[in-house]
Every structure is written in structure tokens, then in C-alpha cells.
Amino acid sequence: MADNFLERHYEEYEARKAAWLRKKKHLPKQNHKPERPDDEAL
């Protein structure tokens, strides 16, 4: 069973991870500020 199973799967994982990171970098950044109402009652 020494057919480089783990090495091959790790290389496939690294390729998928690199593709995901490239795709992630091209997405626009989203602003996560909550919207405040104009009239705030304290």
C-alpha cells in the first residue's frame, strides 16, 4: 500500500486550496458596519 496515497492527496488538497485562495482574493471587500437609524433615542 505504499503507493504515495497520502502524498498524492496532500498535493490535490494544496492545489484546491491555492485555487480557493486565488478566487477569494478577487472578491470585493464587504463593509460589515451595522446600519444606524437616523434618529437614535438614548
All heavy atoms as a GROMACS GRO file, in nm:
protein
  366
    1MET      N    1   0.082  -0.119   0.000
    1MET     CA    2   0.000   0.000   0.000
    1MET      C    3   0.087   0.126   0.000
    1MET      O    4   0.040   0.234   0.028
    1MET     CB    5  -0.092   0.000   0.122
    1MET     CG    6  -0.193   0.110   0.118
    1MET     SD    7  -0.338   0.057   0.203
    1MET     CE    8  -0.392   0.212   0.266
    2ALA      N    9   0.210   0.111  -0.031
    2ALA     CA   10   0.299   0.226  -0.037
    2ALA      C   11   0.297   0.285  -0.177
    2ALA      O   12   0.394   0.284  -0.250
    2ALA     CB   13   0.440   0.184   0.002
    3ASP      N   14   0.182   0.340  -0.214
    3ASP     CA   15   0.168   0.397  -0.349
    3ASP      C   16   0.156   0.549  -0.344
    3ASP      O   17   0.094   0.610  -0.429
    3ASP     CB   18   0.047   0.336  -0.419
    3ASP     CG   19  -0.082   0.358  -0.340
    3ASP    OD1   20  -0.074   0.409  -0.228
    3ASP    OD2   21  -0.188   0.326  -0.393
    4ASN      N   22   0.216   0.610  -0.239
    4ASN     CA   23   0.215   0.754  -0.221
    4ASN      C   24   0.074   0.810  -0.210
    4ASN      O   25   0.045   0.919  -0.258
    4ASN     CB   26   0.291   0.823  -0.334
    4ASN     CG   27   0.436   0.784  -0.336
    4ASN    OD1   28   0.494   0.755  -0.233
    4ASN    ND2   29   0.493   0.783  -0.455
    5PHE      N   30  -0.015   0.736  -0.147
    5PHE     CA   31  -0.154   0.777  -0.132
    5PHE      C   32  -0.164   0.912  -0.060
    5PHE      O   33  -0.230   1.004  -0.108
    5PHE     CB   34  -0.230   0.669  -0.055
    5PHE     CG   35  -0.373   0.704  -0.025
    5PHE    CD1   36  -0.471   0.688  -0.122
    5PHE    CD2   37  -0.410   0.754   0.098
    5PHE    CE1   38  -0.602   0.720  -0.096
    5PHE    CE2   39  -0.542   0.788   0.125
    5PHE     CZ   40  -0.637   0.770   0.028
    6LEU      N   41  -0.099   0.921   0.055
    6LEU     CA   42  -0.108   1.045   0.133
    6LEU      C   43  -0.044   1.162   0.060
    6LEU      O   44  -0.098   1.273   0.060
    6LEU     CB   45  -0.042   1.026   0.270
    6LEU     CG   46  -0.112   0.928   0.363
    6LEU    CD1   47  -0.031   0.911   0.491
    6LEU    CD2   48  -0.252   0.975   0.395
    7GLU      N   49   0.069   1.139  -0.003
    7GLU     CA   50   0.136   1.248  -0.075
    7GLU      C   51   0.050   1.299  -0.189
    7GLU      O   52   0.039   1.418  -0.211
    7GLU     CB   53   0.271   1.200  -0.128
    7GLU     CG   54   0.375   1.177  -0.020
    7GLU     CD   55   0.364   1.040   0.044
    7GLU    OE1   56   0.273   0.962   0.009
    7GLU    OE2   57   0.447   1.011   0.132
    8ARG      N   58  -0.011   1.207  -0.262
    8ARG     CA   59  -0.096   1.246  -0.375
    8ARG      C   60  -0.217   1.325  -0.328
    8ARG      O   61  -0.252   1.429  -0.386
    8ARG     CB   62  -0.140   1.122  -0.453
    8ARG     CG   63  -0.212   1.153  -0.582
    8ARG     CD   64  -0.240   1.029  -0.666
    8ARG     NE   65  -0.318   0.933  -0.591
    8ARG     CZ   66  -0.277   0.810  -0.558
    8ARG    NH1   67  -0.159   0.769  -0.593
    8ARG    NH2   68  -0.355   0.729  -0.491
    9HIS      N   69  -0.281   1.279  -0.223
    9HIS     CA   70  -0.398   1.350  -0.172
    9HIS      C   71  -0.361   1.486  -0.115
    9HIS      O   72  -0.437   1.581  -0.127
    9HIS     CB   73  -0.472   1.265  -0.068
    9HIS     CG   74  -0.557   1.161  -0.131
    9HIS    ND1   75  -0.687   1.184  -0.168
    9HIS    CD2   76  -0.532   1.034  -0.168
    9HIS    CE1   77  -0.738   1.077  -0.224
    9HIS    NE2   78  -0.644   0.983  -0.225
   10TYR      N   79  -0.244   1.495  -0.052
   10TYR     CA   80  -0.200   1.623   0.001
   10TYR      C   81  -0.172   1.721  -0.113
   10TYR      O   82  -0.206   1.839  -0.103
   10TYR     CB   83  -0.076   1.605   0.088
   10TYR     CG   84  -0.035   1.733   0.158
   10TYR    CD1   85  -0.112   1.782   0.264
   10TYR    CD2   86   0.077   1.803   0.119
   10TYR    CE1   87  -0.076   1.900   0.328
   10TYR    CE2   88   0.112   1.921   0.182
   10TYR     CZ   89   0.036   1.968   0.287
   10TYR     OH   90   0.070   2.086   0.350
   11GLU      N   91  -0.113   1.673  -0.222
   11GLU     CA   92  -0.089   1.760  -0.338
   11GLU      C   93  -0.221   1.808  -0.398
   11GLU      O   94  -0.233   1.925  -0.436
   11GLU     CB   95  -0.007   1.686  -0.443
   11GLU     CG   96   0.137   1.664  -0.401
   11GLU     CD   97   0.212   1.574  -0.496
   11GLU    OE1   98   0.153   1.531  -0.599
   11GLU    OE2   99   0.329   1.545  -0.469
   12GLU      N  100  -0.321   1.720  -0.405
   12GLU     CA  101  -0.453   1.760  -0.456
   12GLU      C  102  -0.516   1.864  -0.363
   12GLU      O  103  -0.576   1.961  -0.409
   12GLU     CB  104  -0.543   1.639  -0.469
   12GLU     CG  105  -0.500   1.543  -0.578
   12GLU     CD  106  -0.580   1.415  -0.577
   12GLU    OE1  107  -0.673   1.402  -0.493
   12GLU    OE2  108  -0.549   1.328  -0.659
   13TYR      N  109  -0.499   1.845  -0.233
   13TYR     CA  110  -0.551   1.940  -0.136
   13TYR      C  111  -0.484   2.076  -0.153
   13TYR      O  112  -0.551   2.180  -0.152
   13TYR     CB  113  -0.530   1.886   0.006
   13TYR     CG  114  -0.533   1.993   0.112
   13TYR    CD1  115  -0.655   2.048   0.154
   13TYR    CD2  116  -0.417   2.040   0.171
   13TYR    CE1  117  -0.659   2.146   0.250
   13TYR    CE2  118  -0.420   2.138   0.267
   13TYR     CZ  119  -0.542   2.190   0.307
   13TYR     OH  120  -0.544   2.288   0.402
   14GLU      N  121  -0.353   2.078  -0.168
   14GLU     CA  122  -0.281   2.203  -0.186
   14GLU      C  123  -0.326   2.275  -0.313
   14GLU      O  124  -0.340   2.397  -0.314
   14GLU     CB  125  -0.130   2.178  -0.190
   14GLU     CG  126  -0.072   2.141  -0.055
   14GLU     CD  127  -0.074   2.255   0.044
   14GLU    OE1  128  -0.060   2.371   0.002
   14GLU    OE2  129  -0.090   2.228   0.164
   15ALA      N  130  -0.352   2.202  -0.420
   15ALA     CA  131  -0.398   2.263  -0.545
   15ALA      C  132  -0.536   2.324  -0.526
   15ALA      O  133  -0.562   2.436  -0.572
   15ALA     CB  134  -0.399   2.159  -0.656
   16ARG      N  135  -0.627   2.252  -0.458
   16ARG     CA  136  -0.761   2.306  -0.433
   16ARG      C  137  -0.753   2.430  -0.344
   16ARG      O  138  -0.823   2.528  -0.365
   16ARG     CB  139  -0.849   2.201  -0.366
   16ARG     CG  140  -0.894   2.090  -0.456
   16ARG     CD  141  -1.008   2.009  -0.394
   16ARG     NE  142  -0.985   1.973  -0.256
   16ARG     CZ  143  -0.927   1.860  -0.214
   16ARG    NH1  144  -0.886   1.771  -0.302
   16ARG    NH2  145  -0.912   1.835  -0.086
   17LYS      N  146  -0.666   2.425  -0.243
   17LYS     CA  147  -0.650   2.537  -0.152
   17LYS      C  148  -0.597   2.660  -0.225
   17LYS      O  149  -0.646   2.771  -0.204
   17LYS     CB  150  -0.556   2.498  -0.039
   17LYS     CG  151  -0.531   2.605   0.063
   17LYS     CD  152  -0.437   2.554   0.170
   17LYS     CE  153  -0.397   2.664   0.264
   17LYS     NZ  154  -0.300   2.616   0.364
   18ALA      N  155  -0.500   2.641  -0.314
   18ALA     CA  156  -0.444   2.753  -0.389
   18ALA      C  157  -0.550   2.814  -0.480
   18ALA      O  158  -0.560   2.937  -0.492
   18ALA     CB  159  -0.324   2.706  -0.470
   19ALA      N  160  -0.630   2.730  -0.545
   19ALA     CA  161  -0.737   2.781  -0.631
   19ALA      C  162  -0.839   2.859  -0.550
   19ALA      O  163  -0.887   2.965  -0.592
   19ALA     CB  164  -0.803   2.666  -0.706
   20TRP      N  165  -0.872   2.810  -0.432
   20TRP     CA  166  -0.970   2.878  -0.346
   20TRP      C  167  -0.916   3.013  -0.301
   20TRP      O  168  -0.988   3.113  -0.300
   20TRP     CB  169  -1.001   2.789  -0.226
   20TRP     CG  170  -1.097   2.852  -0.131
   20TRP    CD1  171  -1.232   2.862  -0.143
   20TRP    CD2  172  -1.064   2.918  -0.007
   20TRP    NE1  173  -1.285   2.928  -0.036
   20TRP    CE2  174  -1.184   2.963   0.050
   20TRP    CE3  175  -0.944   2.940   0.060
   20TRP    CZ2  176  -1.188   3.031   0.171
   20TRP    CZ3  177  -0.948   3.008   0.182
   20TRP    CH2  178  -1.069   3.052   0.235
   21LEU      N  179  -0.788   3.017  -0.265
   21LEU     CA  180  -0.729   3.144  -0.221
   21LEU      C  181  -0.724   3.245  -0.335
   21LEU      O  182  -0.748   3.364  -0.314
   21LEU     CB  183  -0.589   3.120  -0.164
   21LEU     CG  184  -0.585   3.054  -0.027
   21LEU    CD1  185  -0.442   3.021   0.011
   21LEU    CD2  186  -0.649   3.143   0.078
   22ARG      N  187  -0.692   3.199  -0.457
   22ARG     CA  188  -0.691   3.290  -0.571
   22ARG      C  189  -0.830   3.347  -0.594
   22ARG      O  190  -0.847   3.466  -0.618
   22ARG     CB  191  -0.644   3.217  -0.698
   22ARG     CG  192  -0.494   3.206  -0.708
   22ARG     CD  193  -0.453   3.164  -0.846
   22ARG     NE  194  -0.521   3.045  -0.895
   22ARG     CZ  195  -0.479   2.920  -0.876
   22ARG    NH1  196  -0.368   2.898  -0.811
   22ARG    NH2  197  -0.547   2.819  -0.924
   23LYS      N  198  -0.932   3.262  -0.585
   23LYS     CA  199  -1.070   3.307  -0.605
   23LYS      C  200  -1.111   3.404  -0.495
   23LYS      O  201  -1.175   3.506  -0.520
   23LYS     CB  202  -1.164   3.187  -0.605
   23LYS     CG  203  -1.308   3.222  -0.628
   23LYS     CD  204  -1.396   3.099  -0.624
   23LYS     CE  205  -1.541   3.136  -0.638
   23LYS     NZ  206  -1.630   3.022  -0.620
   24LYS      N  207  -1.070   3.376  -0.372
   24LYS     CA  208  -1.106   3.460  -0.257
   24LYS      C  209  -1.045   3.600  -0.270
   24LYS      O  210  -1.108   3.698  -0.234
   24LYS     CB  211  -1.058   3.392  -0.129
   24LYS     CG  212  -1.091   3.467  -0.004
   24LYS     CD  213  -1.038   3.395   0.118
   24LYS     CE  214  -1.061   3.476   0.242
   24LYS     NZ  215  -0.998   3.418   0.359
   25LYS      N  216  -0.924   3.610  -0.322
   25LYS     CA  217  -0.857   3.739  -0.331
   25LYS      C  218  -0.925   3.831  -0.431
   25LYS      O  219  -0.912   3.952  -0.421
   25LYS     CB  220  -0.711   3.719  -0.371
   25LYS     CG  221  -0.626   3.665  -0.259
   25LYS     CD  222  -0.482   3.655  -0.300
   25LYS     CE  223  -0.397   3.601  -0.186
   25LYS     NZ  224  -0.256   3.591  -0.224
   26HIS      N  225  -0.998   3.778  -0.527
   26HIS     CA  226  -1.060   3.860  -0.630
   26HIS      C  227  -1.200   3.908  -0.592
   26HIS      O  228  -1.260   3.985  -0.664
   26HIS     CB  229  -1.066   3.784  -0.763
   26HIS     CG  230  -0.931   3.762  -0.822
   26HIS    ND1  231  -0.851   3.865  -0.867
   26HIS    CD2  232  -0.859   3.650  -0.842
   26HIS    CE1  233  -0.738   3.816  -0.913
   26HIS    NE2  234  -0.739   3.686  -0.898
   27LEU      N  235  -1.249   3.864  -0.477
   27LEU     CA  236  -1.381   3.909  -0.434
   27LEU      C  237  -1.371   4.049  -0.374
   27LEU      O  238  -1.273   4.081  -0.306
   27LEU     CB  239  -1.438   3.813  -0.330
   27LEU     CG  240  -1.472   3.674  -0.380
   27LEU    CD1  241  -1.519   3.587  -0.262
   27LEU    CD2  242  -1.580   3.677  -0.485
   28PRO      N  243  -1.469   4.133  -0.397
   28PRO     CA  244  -1.466   4.267  -0.338
   28PRO      C  245  -1.483   4.259  -0.186
   28PRO      O  246  -1.555   4.173  -0.136
   28PRO     CB  247  -1.582   4.340  -0.403
   28PRO     CG  248  -1.674   4.232  -0.446
   28PRO     CD  249  -1.588   4.113  -0.479
   29LYS      N  250  -1.419   4.349  -0.117
   29LYS     CA  251  -1.433   4.352   0.028
   29LYS      C  252  -1.570   4.408   0.064
   29LYS      O  253  -1.615   4.505   0.007
   29LYS     CB  254  -1.324   4.438   0.090
   29LYS     CG  255  -1.186   4.379   0.077
   29LYS     CD  256  -1.084   4.463   0.149
   29LYS     CE  257  -0.947   4.402   0.136
   29LYS     NZ  258  -0.847   4.483   0.204
   30GLN      N  259  -1.634   4.344   0.161
   30GLN     CA  260  -1.765   4.389   0.204
   30GLN      C  261  -1.750   4.464   0.336
   30GLN      O  262  -1.680   4.422   0.426
   30GLN     CB  263  -1.858   4.271   0.223
   30GLN     CG  264  -1.887   4.199   0.092
   30GLN     CD  265  -1.983   4.084   0.115
   30GLN    OE1  266  -2.021   4.054   0.227
   30GLN    NE2  267  -2.021   4.019   0.007
   31ASN      N  268  -1.822   4.576   0.345
   31ASN     CA  269  -1.818   4.655   0.467
   31ASN      C  270  -1.920   4.598   0.565
   31ASN      O  271  -2.037   4.585   0.534
   31ASN     CB  272  -1.851   4.800   0.433
   31ASN     CG  273  -1.801   4.893   0.539
   31ASN    OD1  274  -1.753   4.849   0.641
   31ASN    ND2  275  -1.814   5.022   0.514
   32HIS      N  276  -1.877   4.561   0.685
   32HIS     CA  277  -1.964   4.495   0.782
   32HIS      C  278  -2.011   4.588   0.893
   32HIS      O  279  -2.034   4.546   1.005
   32HIS     CB  280  -1.894   4.374   0.842
   32HIS     CG  281  -1.869   4.265   0.743
   32HIS    ND1  282  -1.969   4.190   0.689
   32HIS    CD2  283  -1.756   4.220   0.686
   32HIS    CE1  284  -1.918   4.105   0.605
   32HIS    NE2  285  -1.787   4.120   0.600
   33LYS      N  286  -2.023   4.717   0.863
   33LYS     CA  287  -2.071   4.811   0.964
   33LYS      C  288  -2.223   4.801   0.972
   33LYS      O  289  -2.292   4.804   0.871
   33LYS     CB  290  -2.031   4.953   0.929
   33LYS     CG  291  -1.883   4.979   0.937
   33LYS     CD  292  -1.852   5.123   0.907
   33LYS     CE  293  -1.702   5.150   0.911
   33LYS     NZ  294  -1.671   5.288   0.874
   34PRO      N  295  -2.277   4.791   1.092
   34PRO     CA  296  -2.424   4.786   1.105
   34PRO      C  297  -2.482   4.924   1.072
   34PRO      O  298  -2.424   5.027   1.103
   34PRO     CB  299  -2.448   4.750   1.250
   34PRO     CG  300  -2.322   4.790   1.319
   34PRO     CD  301  -2.210   4.777   1.219
   35GLU      N  302  -2.598   4.922   1.009
   35GLU     CA  303  -2.663   5.048   0.974
   35GLU      C  304  -2.730   5.108   1.097
   35GLU      O  305  -2.800   5.038   1.171
   35GLU     CB  306  -2.768   5.023   0.864
   35GLU     CG  307  -2.707   4.981   0.734
   35GLU     CD  308  -2.810   4.966   0.625
   35GLU    OE1  309  -2.924   5.015   0.644
   35GLU    OE2  310  -2.780   4.903   0.524
   36ARG      N  311  -2.709   5.237   1.117
   36ARG     CA  312  -2.771   5.305   1.230
   36ARG      C  313  -2.892   5.385   1.180
   36ARG      O  314  -2.886   5.444   1.074
   36ARG     CB  315  -2.673   5.402   1.294
   36ARG     CG  316  -2.560   5.333   1.364
   36ARG     CD  317  -2.475   5.434   1.436
   36ARG     NE  318  -2.382   5.367   1.524
   36ARG     CZ  319  -2.306   5.431   1.611
   36ARG    NH1  320  -2.312   5.562   1.621
   36ARG    NH2  321  -2.223   5.364   1.687
   37PRO      N  322  -2.998   5.388   1.256
   37PRO     CA  323  -3.112   5.472   1.218
   37PRO      C  324  -3.075   5.619   1.231
   37PRO      O  325  -2.986   5.657   1.307
   37PRO     CB  326  -3.219   5.433   1.318
   37PRO     CG  327  -3.148   5.369   1.432
   37PRO     CD  328  -3.022   5.310   1.376
   38ASP      N  329  -3.142   5.704   1.153
   38ASP     CA  330  -3.112   5.847   1.155
   38ASP      C  331  -3.144   5.909   1.292
   38ASP      O  332  -3.073   5.996   1.339
   38ASP     CB  333  -3.194   5.918   1.046
   38ASP     CG  334  -3.147   5.876   0.909
   38ASP    OD1  335  -3.031   5.835   0.895
   38ASP    OD2  336  -3.227   5.884   0.814
   39ASP      N  337  -3.255   5.867   1.352
   39ASP     CA  338  -3.297   5.925   1.480
   39ASP      C  339  -3.271   5.822   1.590
   39ASP      O  340  -3.346   5.728   1.608
   39ASP     CB  341  -3.446   5.960   1.473
   39ASP     CG  342  -3.493   6.030   1.599
   39ASP    OD1  343  -3.407   6.083   1.672
   39ASP    OD2  344  -3.615   6.030   1.623
   40GLU      N  345  -3.164   5.843   1.666
   40GLU     CA  346  -3.131   5.750   1.774
   40GLU      C  347  -3.186   5.804   1.905
   40GLU      O  348  -3.157   5.915   1.945
   40GLU     CB  349  -2.980   5.732   1.786
   40GLU     CG  350  -2.918   5.659   1.670
   40GLU     CD  351  -2.772   5.627   1.696
   40GLU    OE1  352  -2.730   5.633   1.814
   40GLU    OE2  353  -2.702   5.596   1.600
   41ALA      N  354  -3.266   5.724   1.970
   41ALA     CA  355  -3.319   5.761   2.102
   41ALA      C  356  -3.227   5.704   2.208
   41ALA      O  357  -3.196   5.586   2.208
   41ALA     CB  358  -3.460   5.706   2.119
   42LEU      N  359  -3.180   5.790   2.296
   42LEU     CA  360  -3.086   5.744   2.400
   42LEU      C  361  -3.156   5.702   2.524
   42LEU      O  362  -3.243   5.744   2.577
   42LEU     CB  363  -2.984   5.854   2.429
   42LEU     CG  364  -2.895   5.888   2.312
   42LEU    CD1  365  -2.804   6.006   2.349
   42LEU    CD2  366  -2.806   5.769   2.277
   0.00000   0.00000   0.00000
